[in-house]
């Protein structure tokens, strides 16, 4: 009996391939809340733009000025005719403080189109002769006040501060403040002290604290040359 080899072939059953299912993004119309936000933003932007043009600054009032003119104050304060009244405030007026003459300022708005600027100016209390010989006006806080030659002539009656060595400008101004009632003519400073010239007599001290301490008693020695030390006062004819 002959035997034969049986060759088994592949299974006749076919495997079924499933095709990939495409992903579908669901697109939904914007919600009503989103439309409210978009619409509200558009309306708000339109209202802001309308208020800018509908409420311009038409009237500017400047008070308190002594040295500066009204036009200069308006320029420093950023008060241009096309600027919106509703949006004007201290942030816009801060340019006023860039001018040495302006110590402080207050800004007030009045509906519908008026802005009032109250200026508090520095005033010159002394003349300062610099190392190069130039003489300028000084405020009590040591601020140099720019002046024209004509204006400098008007400051001639003010006390003159001068000196050499390290600057003692602040000390000299403190002395002027303490002796303001004695018609001080000049204050000279050196590394060793300060000398105050009065209409009749003088005051010298090597110690600022001592000078300020005894400033009130200077009137007891009219027309005398007074030397003030930490331990006491010396009076000379």
WORA-V123501 format. One record per pair of residues at least 12 apart in sequence whose C-alpha atoms are under 8 Angstrom apart, sorted by the first residue. I is the first residue (numbers start at 0). J is the second residue. Records with the same first field share a line. If there is no record, write none. Layout:
BEGIN
I=J  J
END
This chain:
BEGIN
50=83  85
51=82  83  84  85  86
52=81  83
54=83  84  85  111  112
55=80  81  82  83  84  85  112
56=78  79  80  81  82  83  84  112  113  114
57=80  112  113
58=112  113  114
59=73  78  113  114  115  116
60=113  114  115  116
61=73  115  116  117  118
62=115  116  117  118
63=117  118  119  120
64=117  118  119  120
65=120
66=100  120
67=100
72=95
75=92  94  95  97  98
76=91  92  93  94  95
77=91  92  94
78=92
84=108  111  112  113  114
88=106
89=106
92=106
99=121  142  143  144  145
100=120  121  122  144
101=118  119  120  121
102=118  119  120  121
103=118  119  120
104=116  117  118  119
105=117  118
121=138
122=137  138  139
123=136  137  138  139  144  154
124=136  137  138  139  157  158
125=137  138  154  157  158  159  160
126=154  155  157  158  159  160
127=159  160  161
128=159  160  161
129=161
130=163
135=151
136=151  154
139=172  176
140=169  172
141=168  169  172
157=184
158=183  184  185  186
159=184  185  186
160=185  186  187  188
161=185  186  187  188
162=187  188  189
163=188  189  190
164=189  190
165=189  190
167=188  189
170=207
171=186  187  188  193
174=210  211
177=211  214
178=214
181=197
182=197  198
183=195  196  197  198
184=196  197  198
185=197
191=205
192=204  205  206  207
193=205  207
199=221  222  223
200=221  222  223  224  225
201=222  223  224  225
202=224  225  226  227
203=224  225  226  227
204=226  227  228
205=227  228
206=227  228  229
209=227  228  229
210=227  228
213=227
220=234
222=236
223=235  236
224=236
END
